[in-house]
Amino acid sequence: MWINADLGEGCAHDEALFKIVDWANIACGGHAGDEHSIRLACKLALEHGVQVGAHPSYPDRAGFGRQKPEGSNEQLLGELKRQMNLFENIAAALGCASGHFKPHGQLYNDAAFQAAEAEIIINLAHAFPHLKLLALANCPLVARARAAGIEVIEEAFPDRAYLGNGALAPRDQPGAVLRDPVQVKAQAELILRGQALQCLDGSNRVITAQTLCVHGDNPEALMNARAVRAALTEHDQEKYNGAS
């Protein structure tokens, strides 16, 4: 298990987070970010041995990627390819090889459960066949993408509340964003142990994932990342002690 984070979004803790995380999903102009921020993120990734990947979004800088644009799905796919190419070209020029990509924000949530947006992400993955796709653990997109021959990495969120169907609770619901590092660590521990989380709608659900995501745009991002790293370290130590 490893930590990934959404970075390059103009937030305060990026440089410190690069010292903690293993993978970085770098904003590439849709919801945030530009050529300068991509270069800076890639240089930090090289300095700290962090794998990078593009973090494309609905082209909605005013709303931070939370509004699907008008127009055809073909137009949207072209825009996402443009964002991906911008990132890939800058990273390659710096000698920073990308290994994955992860949709951002509303695009991520829409593609997780809706067939039309899932098809856009699958087509985007086919245009960049050397990249793995990060997707919400156990969501319909995972099966759809794997059926299309795409390598998928399933991720879980220690800093977000879930609904009973496995979706992330909408951010406008009270309690949807976990801000207390103690609570974030406790949720990470439940995920790592394969134990059920209490969802925001009162149900319980086990989340099985390969990587844990920490949102870089939370004010508590740095403390949350440290808490998740501590949970991972302690879990690995428990497994080592159990095997010895």
Buried (B, 14 or more C-beta within 10 A) or exposed (E): BEBBBBBBBEBEBBEEBBEBBBBBBBBBBBBBBBEEBBBBBBEBBBEBEBBBBBBBBBBBBEEBBBBBEEEEEEEBBEBBBBBBBBBBEBBEEBEBEBEBBBBBBBBBBBBBBEEEBBBBBBBBBEEBEEBBBBBBBBBBBBEBBEEBEBEBBBBBBBBBBBBEEBBBBEEEEEEBBBEEBEBBBBBBBBBBEEEEBEBBEEEEBBBEBBBBBBBBBBEBBBBBBBBBBBBBEBBEEEEEEEEE
